[in-house]
Amino acid sequence: MEDAVAPEPTEVISGGAAGPAPALGSGDSGSGPVPAPPAGPEVRVRFEQLIAEELNGLYRSALRLTRNPTAAEDLVQEVMLKAWRSFHTFQEGTSIRAWLHRILMNAFFDSYRKQAREPEVLDQQDVGEFYLYDKAQEGESLGEAGNPEVEVLDRIMDADVRHSLDALPVQYRAAVLLSDVQGFTYKEIAEMLGVPVGTVMSRLFRGRHLLQRQLWESATKRHLLKGDGR
């Protein structure tokens, strides 16, 4: 399932049709059309060059958000179409990856709202603020010195971890995906999601600690952590 191939750019922009660009300033793409300039062959070539290396990562992000391969492919197709239509708004020298993920998040949450589903919110009071750190203090080594979160994520990034990430409420899942998997900054994530930086930090805090507990339990069951012989 993870090895499914993302759609090719030419599958989306064949024919060179360039319609109204989506509004990228917020999650709501209904703020009015933006005229698109003529799309000549050189524009198409440049578009394909820029996004060619991003498609697989974009698909993986879409898959983590939708949790469905077919829905992920549809979402990537929609993102590519919107990106093509609004390519004239992309500023050379800026991050094409961040730009595409911004469109991805807008498209995903637009679809989420249209399904009339409220984002899931969990009470995380039972998740300790320093869950992994507390475990380490109890005598269970996390390997080489370093960030315990990174150590665990690096060592068990497999189907169990993906399952744990998929199980997070959508708002937390999106924040963790963009920060810890894709490596975007708080500011970039805030712009993608259309929320304050503080909200991003709060969602990351809650999402990470829920994920940490799930990962710790998974790693312990699979004997991937060095312990005290238990």
C-alpha positions as CSV (number, residue, x, y, z in Angstrom):
1,M,0.0,0.0,0.0
2,E,2.8,2.4,0.9
3,D,4.5,1.8,-2.5
4,A,1.7,3.1,-4.6
5,V,2.9,5.5,-7.2
6,A,1.9,9.1,-7.1
7,P,0.2,10.5,-10.3
8,E,2.5,12.0,-12.9
9,P,2.3,15.8,-13.4
10,T,1.3,15.3,-17.1
11,E,-1.7,13.2,-16.0
12,V,-3.1,16.3,-14.3
13,I,-2.1,19.1,-16.7
14,S,-2.5,17.4,-20.0
15,G,-4.0,19.7,-22.5
16,G,-2.5,22.7,-20.9
17,A,-5.8,24.0,-19.5
18,A,-5.3,26.6,-16.8
19,G,-8.4,27.7,-15.0
20,P,-9.0,29.9,-12.0
21,A,-6.5,29.5,-9.3
22,P,-7.5,28.3,-5.8
23,A,-7.2,30.8,-3.0
24,L,-4.3,29.7,-0.9
25,G,-4.4,32.2,1.8
26,S,-6.7,30.1,4.0
27,G,-8.3,26.7,4.2
28,D,-11.3,28.0,2.4
29,S,-10.7,28.0,-1.4
30,G,-13.9,29.9,-2.1
31,S,-12.6,33.5,-1.7
32,G,-12.7,34.2,-5.5
33,P,-10.8,33.2,-8.6
34,V,-7.4,34.5,-9.5
35,P,-6.8,35.0,-13.2
36,A,-4.1,32.6,-14.6
37,P,-1.6,33.7,-17.2
38,P,-1.2,31.8,-20.5
39,A,0.5,28.5,-19.9
40,G,3.1,27.9,-22.6
41,P,5.3,24.8,-23.0
42,E,8.1,26.4,-21.0
43,V,5.8,26.9,-18.1
44,R,4.6,23.3,-18.2
45,V,8.2,22.1,-18.3
46,R,9.2,24.2,-15.3
47,F,6.2,23.0,-13.4
48,E,7.0,19.4,-14.0
49,Q,10.7,19.9,-13.1
50,L,9.8,21.5,-9.8
51,I,7.3,19.0,-8.6
52,A,8.8,15.8,-10.0
53,E,10.8,15.1,-6.8
54,E,7.9,16.1,-4.5
55,L,5.2,13.8,-5.8
56,N,6.1,10.7,-3.7
57,G,6.4,12.7,-0.5
58,L,3.2,14.5,-1.3
59,Y,1.4,11.2,-1.8
60,R,2.8,9.8,1.5
61,S,1.5,12.9,3.3
62,A,-1.9,12.5,1.6
63,L,-2.0,8.8,2.5
64,R,-1.3,9.6,6.2
65,L,-4.1,12.2,6.2
66,T,-6.7,10.2,4.4
67,R,-5.7,6.7,5.5
68,N,-7.0,5.4,2.2
69,P,-4.8,4.8,-0.9
70,T,-7.6,5.7,-3.4
71,A,-8.5,8.9,-1.5
72,A,-4.8,9.8,-1.3
73,E,-4.4,9.5,-5.0
74,D,-7.5,11.6,-5.6
75,L,-6.2,14.2,-3.2
76,V,-2.9,14.4,-4.9
77,Q,-4.6,14.8,-8.3
78,E,-6.6,17.6,-6.8
79,V,-3.5,19.2,-5.4
80,M,-1.7,18.9,-8.7
81,L,-4.6,20.5,-10.6
82,K,-4.8,23.4,-8.1
83,A,-1.0,23.8,-8.1
84,W,-1.0,24.0,-11.9
85,R,-3.8,26.5,-12.1
86,S,-2.1,28.7,-9.5
87,F,1.5,28.1,-10.6
88,H,1.9,31.7,-11.6
89,T,1.6,32.6,-7.9
90,F,4.5,30.5,-6.9
91,Q,7.6,32.6,-6.1
92,E,10.8,31.3,-7.5
93,G,13.4,30.8,-4.8
94,T,10.9,29.7,-2.2
95,S,10.1,26.2,-1.1
96,I,8.0,24.3,-3.7
97,R,7.5,21.5,-1.1
98,A,6.0,23.9,1.5
99,W,3.9,25.5,-1.3
100,L,2.5,22.1,-2.4
101,H,1.9,21.0,1.2
102,R,0.0,24.2,1.8
103,I,-2.3,23.4,-1.1
104,L,-2.6,19.8,0.2
105,M,-3.7,20.8,3.7
106,N,-6.2,23.3,2.3
107,A,-7.7,20.7,0.0
108,F,-7.8,18.0,2.7
109,F,-9.5,20.2,5.3
110,D,-11.9,21.6,2.6
111,S,-12.9,18.0,1.9
112,Y,-13.1,17.2,5.6
113,R,-15.5,20.1,6.2
114,K,-17.7,19.2,3.3
115,Q,-18.2,15.8,4.8
116,A,-19.7,17.6,7.8
117,R,-17.4,15.9,10.2
118,E,-16.1,17.7,13.2
119,P,-12.4,17.3,13.9
120,E,-11.8,14.8,16.7
121,V,-10.4,16.2,20.0
122,L,-9.2,14.0,22.8
123,D,-8.5,14.9,26.4
124,Q,-4.8,14.3,26.8
125,Q,-4.6,14.9,30.5
126,D,-3.7,11.2,31.1
127,V,-0.7,11.6,28.8
128,G,2.3,12.7,30.9
129,E,4.2,15.7,29.8
130,F,7.4,13.8,29.7
131,Y,6.2,10.3,29.2
132,L,9.3,8.9,27.4
133,Y,11.7,10.9,29.7
134,D,10.0,9.4,32.7
135,K,10.4,5.9,31.3
136,A,14.1,6.6,30.7
137,Q,14.5,7.7,34.3
138,E,13.0,4.4,35.4
139,G,16.0,2.6,34.0
140,E,15.1,1.8,30.4
141,S,17.7,3.1,28.1
142,L,16.7,4.6,24.8
143,G,20.1,3.9,23.2
144,E,22.6,6.5,22.4
145,A,22.4,9.9,24.0
146,G,20.0,12.2,22.2
147,N,16.4,13.2,21.9
148,P,14.3,10.3,23.2
149,E,11.5,11.2,20.8
150,V,13.8,11.0,17.8
151,E,15.4,7.8,19.0
152,V,12.1,6.0,19.3
153,L,10.8,7.3,16.0
154,D,13.9,6.4,14.2
155,R,14.0,2.8,15.5
156,I,10.4,1.8,15.0
157,M,9.3,3.7,11.9
158,D,7.4,0.9,10.4
159,A,3.8,-0.3,10.0
160,D,3.1,-0.1,13.7
161,V,4.2,3.5,13.8
162,R,2.2,4.4,10.8
163,H,-0.8,2.8,12.4
164,S,-0.2,4.9,15.6
165,L,0.0,8.1,13.5
166,D,-3.1,7.2,11.6
167,A,-5.0,6.7,14.9
168,L,-4.3,10.3,16.0
169,P,-7.2,12.8,15.7
170,V,-7.0,14.6,12.4
171,Q,-5.8,18.0,13.7
172,Y,-3.0,16.4,15.7
173,R,-2.1,14.0,12.9
174,A,-1.7,16.8,10.5
175,A,0.5,18.8,12.8
176,V,2.7,15.8,13.7
177,L,2.9,14.8,10.0
178,L,4.0,18.3,8.9
179,S,6.5,18.8,11.7
180,D,8.0,15.5,12.5
181,V,7.7,13.6,9.2
182,Q,8.0,16.4,6.7
183,G,10.2,18.7,8.8
184,F,8.4,22.0,8.3
185,T,8.8,24.9,10.8
186,Y,6.1,26.1,13.1
187,K,5.7,29.2,11.0
188,E,5.3,27.2,7.8
189,I,2.8,24.8,9.4
190,A,0.8,27.8,10.8
191,E,0.6,29.2,7.3
192,M,-0.5,25.9,5.8
193,L,-3.2,25.3,8.4
194,G,-4.3,28.9,8.7
195,V,-3.9,29.0,12.5
196,P,-1.6,30.9,14.9
197,V,1.8,29.4,15.7
198,G,0.7,28.9,19.3
199,T,-2.1,26.6,18.0
200,V,0.4,24.6,16.0
201,M,2.6,24.2,19.1
202,S,-0.4,23.1,21.2
203,R,-1.5,20.5,18.6
204,L,2.1,19.2,18.4
205,F,2.4,19.0,22.1
206,R,-0.8,16.9,22.4
207,G,-0.3,14.8,19.3
208,R,3.3,14.0,20.1
209,H,2.6,12.8,23.6
210,L,-0.3,10.6,22.5
211,L,2.0,9.2,19.8
212,Q,4.9,8.8,22.2
213,R,2.8,6.6,24.5
214,Q,1.6,4.4,21.6
215,L,5.1,4.1,20.3
216,W,6.6,3.2,23.7
217,E,4.1,0.5,24.2
218,S,4.6,-0.9,20.7
219,A,8.4,-0.8,21.1
220,T,8.3,-2.5,24.5
221,K,6.1,-5.3,23.1
222,R,8.5,-5.8,20.3
223,H,11.6,-5.7,22.5
224,L,13.1,-2.8,20.5
225,L,14.2,-0.9,23.6
226,K,17.0,-1.8,26.0
227,G,15.7,-2.4,29.4
228,D,16.8,-3.8,32.7
229,G,16.3,-7.4,31.7
230,R,12.6,-7.6,32.0
